[in-house]
């Protein structure tokens, strides 16, 4: 029988070790050496600068401060041993967004949070799954669909006008004090219900539902413990599934949205017929003969995402608009003058898009108050990122590109880019709609995106419903501003802060 002797085993082991070391060195040599960057020091041993960002009333200003100190690309300490590369360079940001969902994707903690909240629809998905789902949803948000849905959005805004008119008649006063954020959430829920799903939630008439009650829970800021878990989740994403009260509340919202989505889907299928609502287009996509097919669970997840986005992001944008119009009564008057030139009967999509000052006001709000102020991605592979402006790295060398290693966290602040003086001039932090009517700001041309804004993101993950949202916001303002005057209860100097709910919301200080 053939056998190995002890000395032979030692030689074999040594050979294997040498081979393993050679392979390791070879593979290491193939890795791109990631760029070492300057950046702020850790303010917390465990959380890096994460808590500092959460505690800041204006994270965009914090990013701008660091950009001035460390350059348009820098490294920000994150949870435990992790670092986040923060991109403030528009060319670098555009490069990353162009490769989003493929080379870059949601980090595991964001995936866990999104799955808890809305499932594995187009917001959650990456790669080919994201591409397929997005292609199936595109027809629901093209301009042809918007033209058909515009009258529904107009009618919903008219309901609000009639409800407020009744309140004024009942009180007999010239004015009443209302909670604007709550009313904008009601308006948004009814609008997405009617235009998206041909369903009347009746929120404007005071009806409550499991969905509205669950969504209202997001008005309150998360407890500090949940924010702490969220920061640790960058390293330990499984923490997001712990059965803590906040997680249970998120699951409650998910379940409530899924219940209504199932009911609406079944009701619409049984009713049959053709229509222009998002629901009917989703039903077509679920059909086995569809060119681009969605699975049943994906259809439900898309519906949940649309409900949540329609409820929260549009309502926040409308609330910020009314706040700025209360601060700047001259802008409110000028806008009312333009809107009053249109007939008071139903307004179509073409008329809505022919109002330059309304468009300027809306885009100035989107610039100053992006509903999602920042996003973090993780690199799925090594990448070379070009820069519009050379920087000096941590080693003192001038470079015109970054080398990002697989697994690196990469963050972008839409709020920073939208408010940066470099792009928008010395009054970048001011509300001034006229900037959209004048010649382009000197530096804005360097910023890609819708109207040189990163509010809707760019690339494969550009917000699918951006034109729907713009139409909804404009229709609501058209009806509200030409029928009512708005002012703060305590005058134009009223201070407005930000509270972190599901997304940052305005709140009177």
Buried (B, 14 or more C-beta within 10 A) or exposed (E): EEEEEEEEEEEEEEEEEEEEEEEEEEEEEEEEEBBEBBBBEBBEEEBBBBBBBBEBEBBBBBBBEBBEEBBBBBBBBBBBEBBBBBBBBBBBBBBBBBBBBBBBBBBBBBBBBBBBBBBBBBBBBBEEBBBBBBBBBEBBBEEEBBBBBBBBBBBBBBBBBBBBEEEEEEEEEEEEEEEBBBBBBBBBBBBBBBBBBBBBBBBBEEEEBBBBEBBBBBBEBBEEEBBBBBBBBBBEBEBBBEEBEBBEBBBBBBEBBBBBBBEBBEEBEEEEEEBBBBBBBBBBBBEEEEEBBBEEEBBBBBBBBBBBBBBBBBBBBBBBBBBBBBBBEEBBEBBBEBBEEBEEEEBEBEEBBEBEBBBBBBBBBBBBBBBBBBBBBBBBEBBEBEBBBEBEBEEEEEBEBBBBBBEBBBBBBBBBBBBBBBBBBEEBBEBBBEBBEEEEBEBBEBBBBBBBBBBBBBBBBBBBBBBBBBBBBBBBBBBBBBBBBBBBEEEEEBEBEBBEBBBBBBBBE
